[in-house]
Amino acid sequence: MQLLFSEASPYARTVRVVIAQFAVAGIEQVSVNPLENGELLLNANPLAKIPCLMLNDGGALYDSEVILRYLDHEYCGGELFGQPGDSWYGETQYSLIKGLLDSAVALRQEQMRDDEGLRSPFWTARFEQALLRGLAQIEQMGISGHSQLSLQQICLACLLEYLDFRHPDLDWRKIAPATARWLKSFSKLEAMVSTRPNV
């Protein structure tokens, strides 16, 4: 199997952290630039989005959640998602973090429009406010206090490090100080260290 990914993508990183943390073997990780519309990626995913997992049977899985659910089913013994209906609260936490990832990436896309003179102050502020509101909610949920490693924690850590990487001026630590303290420890996991962007 091949995982097509970009180092900068927080979505791809969640998948790569799971692969590393659960020692999933047999997946070659191939770095691609989705903006280049390369033939390998387009043949696997017509949306030209990453991550994309190319299976040995010639098929492909895309969207990080689909890939994570596949890995959970095939390699992680259901530890990540559990059984449907086990915890609707946990599912909601995961959905919130996914939405925050979407806002963080959309904010980055707005920043990239600066060169074209098309950046929208309205959407920039909206994405920033959504991130801060969402992280305030995360702080109240206490996801970082889970005693057992959870998918929510993995995705949250990838989100927070992406914010530090792409949005260092967004002072999220004032909103979520307990979560910030937790990140200091969680970020030392080998799976986090080995997947940290170097770009």
C-alpha positions in Angstrom: 0.0 0.0 0.0 1.0 3.6 -0.5 -0.1 6.6 1.5 0.1 9.8 -0.5 0.6 12.7 1.8 2.0 16.2 2.3 4.1 17.0 5.3 2.2 20.3 5.9 -1.2 18.7 5.9 -2.7 18.2 9.4 -5.2 15.7 7.9 -2.5 13.5 6.5 -0.6 13.9 9.8 -3.4 12.4 11.8 -3.2 9.3 9.6 0.6 9.2 9.8 0.6 9.4 13.6 -1.8 6.5 13.8 0.4 4.4 11.5 3.4 5.2 13.6 1.7 4.8 17.0 0.2 1.4 16.1 3.2 0.3 14.1 1.2 -0.4 11.0 3.5 -2.2 8.5 3.3 -2.4 4.8 2.4 1.2 4.0 4.9 3.2 1.9 4.5 6.9 2.6 4.9 9.0 -0.6 5.1 12.8 -0.3 3.2 14.7 -3.0 2.2 18.3 -3.6 -1.5 18.3 -4.2 -1.4 21.7 -5.8 0.7 20.3 -8.7 -2.1 17.9 -9.8 0.4 15.1 -10.3 -0.7 12.0 -12.3 -0.2 9.6 -9.3 -2.5 11.5 -7.1 -5.1 12.4 -9.8 -5.3 8.7 -10.8 -6.0 7.8 -7.2 -8.2 10.7 -6.2 -9.9 12.9 -8.8 -10.3 15.6 -6.2 -6.5 15.8 -5.9 -6.7 15.9 -2.1 -4.5 14.2 0.4 -4.2 12.0 2.3 -5.0 9.2 -0.1 -4.3 5.5 0.7 -3.7 3.4 -2.4 -4.6 -0.2 -1.6 -2.9 -3.3 -2.9 -6.0 -4.3 -4.9 -5.7 -1.1 -7.0 -8.4 0.8 -5.2 -7.9 3.9 -3.2 -9.3 5.4 0.0 -9.5 9.2 0.5 -10.6 11.6 3.2 -8.7 11.2 6.4 -11.7 9.9 8.4 -12.3 7.1 5.9 -8.6 6.1 6.1 -8.6 6.3 9.9 -11.7 4.1 10.1 -10.0 1.6 7.7 -6.8 1.5 9.8 -8.8 1.2 13.0 -10.8 -1.7 11.6 -7.9 -3.5 10.0 -5.0 -2.8 12.3 -6.0 -1.0 15.6 -8.6 -3.4 16.9 -11.3 -0.7 17.0 -9.4 1.2 19.6 -9.8 4.5 17.8 -13.5 4.7 17.0 -15.0 1.9 19.0 -18.3 0.4 18.0 -21.1 2.7 16.6 -23.1 4.1 19.4 -20.4 3.5 22.1 -20.0 7.2 22.7 -22.0 9.9 20.9 -20.2 12.4 23.1 -16.9 11.1 21.8 -18.1 11.3 18.2 -19.1 14.9 18.8 -15.7 15.7 20.2 -14.1 14.2 17.1 -16.5 16.2 14.9 -15.6 19.4 16.6 -11.9 18.8 16.2 -12.4 18.0 12.5 -14.3 21.2 12.1 -11.4 23.1 13.7 -9.0 21.5 11.3 -11.2 22.7 8.5 -11.2 26.2 9.9 -7.4 26.2 10.4 -6.8 25.0 6.8 -9.3 27.5 5.4 -7.5 30.3 7.3 -4.3 29.2 5.7 -5.9 29.3 2.3 -7.1 32.9 3.0 -3.5 33.9 3.9 -2.2 32.4 0.7 -4.6 34.7 -1.2 -2.7 37.7 0.0 -0.4 37.4 -3.0 -3.4 37.8 -5.3 -4.8 40.7 -3.3 -7.9 38.6 -2.6 -7.7 37.9 1.1 -11.0 38.5 2.8 -10.9 40.2 6.2 -14.4 38.9 6.9 -13.5 35.2 6.3 -10.1 35.6 8.0 -11.8 36.9 11.2 -14.6 34.3 11.0 -12.1 31.4 10.8 -10.0 32.8 13.6 -13.1 33.3 15.8 -14.3 29.8 15.1 -10.9 28.4 16.1 -10.8 30.3 19.4 -14.4 29.4 20.3 -13.8 25.8 19.5 -10.7 25.6 21.5 -12.5 27.2 24.5 -15.0 24.4 24.2 -12.2 21.8 23.9 -10.7 23.1 27.1 -14.1 22.5 28.9 -14.5 19.0 27.4 -11.2 17.9 29.0 -10.2 15.8 26.0 -6.6 16.1 27.1 -7.4 14.5 30.4 -8.4 11.1 28.8 -6.4 8.5 30.6 -6.1 6.3 27.5 -4.7 7.4 24.1 -7.7 8.4 22.0 -8.2 9.5 18.4 -9.5 12.8 19.7 -6.2 13.4 21.4 -4.2 12.5 18.2 -6.3 14.8 16.0 -6.2 17.6 18.6 -2.4 17.5 18.9 -2.1 17.6 15.1 -4.5 20.6 15.1 -2.6 22.5 17.8 0.8 21.9 16.2 -0.6 23.0 12.8 -1.8 26.2 14.4 1.7 26.8 15.8 3.2 26.0 12.4 0.9 28.0 10.2 -0.8 30.5 12.5 1.7 31.4 15.2 0.0 34.8 15.9 -3.2 33.0 17.0 -2.8 33.0 20.7 -4.8 29.9 21.5 -2.9 29.1 24.7 -4.6 32.0 26.5 -8.0 30.3 25.6 -6.9 26.8 26.5 -4.1 26.8 29.0 -4.7 23.3 30.3 -4.7 21.9 26.8 -1.5 23.8 26.1 0.2 22.1 29.1 -1.0 18.7 27.9 0.4 19.3 24.4 3.9 19.9 25.9 3.8 16.3 27.0 1.8 14.7 24.2 4.0 16.2 21.5 7.0 14.2 22.8 5.4 11.0 21.6 7.7 9.4 19.0 4.7 9.2 16.6 4.3 13.0 16.9 8.0 13.7 16.7 8.6 11.5 13.6 5.7 13.1 11.7 6.4 16.8 12.5 6.6 19.0 9.4 10.0 20.1 8.3 8.8 22.4 5.6 
